[in-house]
Amino acid sequence: MLRVMTLPATINTTLLLGLTCVTLAVAQRKTAQKETPYFPTAQVWQHKLPSQLGLSTGAIQEAIAFHRANEIKNPRSMEQSHYQTFGKEPYGYAIGPFADRGEPSGVIVYKGYIVAEWGEPHRCDITHSVTKSFLSTVVGLAVDRGLIRSVTDTVAPYVPPIELYGQPVARPADDFGQPELLTPFETPHNRTLTWDHMLRQTSDWEGTLWGKPDWADRPDPDPAKWLNRPRNVPGTVYEYNDVRVNALALAATSVWRKPLPQVLKEQIMDPIGASTTWRWTGYRNAWIVLDGQPVQSVSGGGHWGGGLFINAYDMARFGLLTLHKGNWNGRQLLSAQWIAQATTPTPAQPTYGYMNYFLNTDRKLLPSAPASSFYHLGNGTNMVYVDAEHDLVMVVRWIDNKALDGMVKRVLAAID
């Protein structure tokens, strides 16, 4: 005989309540997934209290206090800081502008809303190598528009001989027979380099640009290798090098036939509602003649001065754009394919994508963060942290590099 066991009413009620809670949770999650993402306008960026979005106010405050306690020890005078660090390299003298930086500052953006800000987020400070992410963006725009057919194309065919601006009318006799035009991709090695090699910093580009030899940037401890070492096969060795980054900027300027800051403003910064206060500068000697006009070829960072001077809010807007895979409020400004490529690990360096996307592959860089997160990084330290799993963008400026994971850990604790 089949026996039917009847559970006590209290257990039935408990099961029913549990199933109801699960059903409601699933429904709420589906509703949340269907919510239209919030994007700030140029005029208004809505603020919400952390508690309004289910975040821990105490954990957020702890994170801000942690940042202030871990300010980078370098001087706030960027010129002094330069000569205490990169200025000690061969040919390390500054050729671009510096400006004193502000206090530790930051912005936390959760689900598109500002939930915290501290320090001087309106201040336009140098952002150092975060500039590289803006440079790779204008290269991506050129690919999206067909100005560059493919990142696997070699760069050389896209870059004609370049006339430097401001050269003397009458060349001195000492210059007789010397090249009169700049040809940065015409050595046998450089002719083999692709856009992808340049974007991933695996090119081993050789030469001197704006008075800076490639070997003088973070030089090898052995001076015997500075001038005569064999070149690496493109794509096989990752080496962070600002001379080569600046060669990419010069190549991109040739492709666009206009100053890169204009491209960035028209195609990205204006559409995402950035302020009018950011400035992208180059070096004082980095001027070329382009279509009859003097044009400055901008730098990809502040290694010798210059680069992007920008406030934390504009950095956060750019971070929000990359979080949404190049889409801003329904408008695809930069292709999702480009963001996918930018966040694909470089074979020679698994924690690096396109400049300057640092990837948290295997959670090596930020153990407390998801492996899918990435960040745009610059000296100082300047960081734009992007975390799609938590719908989170965070700008942190002037923090000790060793404290980055601790900062992220505390902010994620506010969500979890």
Rosetta blueprint (number, residue, H / E / L):
1 M L
2 L L
3 R L
4 V L
5 M L
6 T L
7 L L
8 P L
9 A H
10 T H
11 I H
12 N H
13 T H
14 T H
15 L H
16 L H
17 L H
18 G H
19 L H
20 T H
21 C H
22 V H
23 T H
24 L H
25 A H
26 V H
27 A H
28 Q H
29 R H
30 K H
31 T H
32 A H
33 Q H
34 K H
35 E L
36 T L
37 P L
38 Y L
39 F L
40 P L
41 T L
42 A L
43 Q L
44 V L
45 W L
46 Q L
47 H E
48 K L
49 L L
50 P H
51 S H
52 Q H
53 L H
54 G L
55 L L
56 S L
57 T H
58 G H
59 A H
60 I H
61 Q H
62 E H
63 A H
64 I H
65 A H
66 F H
67 H H
68 R H
69 A H
70 N L
71 E E
72 I L
73 K L
74 N L
75 P L
76 R L
77 S L
78 M H
79 E H
80 Q H
81 S H
82 H H
83 Y H
84 Q H
85 T L
86 F H
87 G H
88 K H
89 E L
90 P L
91 Y L
92 G L
93 Y L
94 A L
95 I L
96 G L
97 P L
98 F L
99 A L
100 D L
101 R L
102 G L
103 E L
104 P L
105 S E
106 G E
107 V E
108 I E
109 V E
110 Y E
111 K L
112 G L
113 Y E
114 I E
115 V E
116 A E
117 E E
118 W E
119 G L
120 E L
121 P L
122 H L
123 R L
124 C L
125 D E
126 I E
127 T L
128 H H
129 S H
130 V H
131 T H
132 K H
133 S H
134 F H
135 L H
136 S H
137 T H
138 V H
139 V H
140 G H
141 L H
142 A H
143 V H
144 D H
145 R L
146 G L
147 L L
148 I L
149 R L
150 S L
151 V L
152 T L
153 D L
154 T E
155 V L
156 A H
157 P H
158 Y H
159 V L
160 P L
161 P L
162 I E
163 E E
164 L E
165 Y L
166 G L
167 Q L
168 P L
169 V L
170 A L
171 R L
172 P L
173 A H
174 D H
175 D H
176 F L
177 G L
178 Q L
179 P L
180 E L
181 L L
182 L E
183 T L
184 P L
185 F L
186 E L
187 T L
188 P L
189 H L
190 N H
191 R H
192 T H
193 L L
194 T E
195 W H
196 D H
197 H H
198 M H
199 L H
200 R L
201 Q L
202 T L
203 S L
204 D L
205 W L
206 E L
207 G L
208 T E
209 L E
210 W L
211 G L
212 K E
213 P E
214 D H
215 W H
216 A H
217 D L
218 R L
219 P L
220 D L
221 P L
222 D L
223 P L
224 A L
225 K H
226 W H
227 L H
228 N H
229 R L
230 P L
231 R L
232 N L
233 V L
234 P L
235 G L
236 T L
237 V L
238 Y L
239 E L
240 Y L
241 N L
242 D H
243 V H
244 R H
245 V H
246 N H
247 A H
248 L H
249 A H
250 L H
251 A H
252 A H
253 T H
254 S H
255 V H
256 W H
257 R L
258 K L
259 P L
260 L H
261 P H
262 Q H
263 V H
264 L H
265 K H
266 E H
267 Q H
268 I H
269 M H
270 D L
271 P L
272 I L
273 G L
274 A L
275 S L
276 T L
277 T L
278 W L
279 R E
280 W E
281 T E
282 G E
283 Y E
284 R E
285 N E
286 A E
287 W E
288 I E
289 V E
290 L E
291 D L
292 G L
293 Q E
294 P E
295 V E
296 Q E
297 S E
298 V E
299 S L
300 G L
301 G L
302 G L
303 H L
304 W L
305 G L
306 G L
307 G E
308 L E
309 F E
310 I E
311 N L
312 A H
313 Y H
314 D H
315 M H
316 A H
317 R H
318 F H
319 G H
320 L H
321 L H
322 T H
323 L H
324 H L
325 K L
326 G L
327 N E
328 W E
329 N L
330 G L
331 R E
332 Q E
333 L L
334 L L
335 S L
336 A H
337 Q H
338 W H
339 I H
340 A H
341 Q H
342 A H
343 T L
344 T L
345 P L
346 T E
347 P L
348 A L
349 Q E
350 P L
351 T L
352 Y E
353 G L
354 Y L
355 M L
356 N L
357 Y E
358 F E
359 L E
360 N L
361 T H
362 D H
363 R H
364 K L
365 L L
366 L L
367 P L
368 S L
369 A L
370 P L
371 A L
372 S L
373 S L
374 F E
375 Y E
376 H E
377 L E
378 G E
379 N L
380 G L
381 T L
382 N E
383 M E
384 V E
385 Y E
386 V E
387 D E
388 A H
389 E H
390 H H
391 D L
392 L E
393 V E
394 M E
395 V E
396 V E
397 R E
398 W L
399 I E
400 D L
401 N H
402 K H
403 A H
404 L H
405 D H
406 G H
407 M H
408 V H
409 K H
410 R H
411 V H
412 L H
413 A H
414 A H
415 I H
416 D L
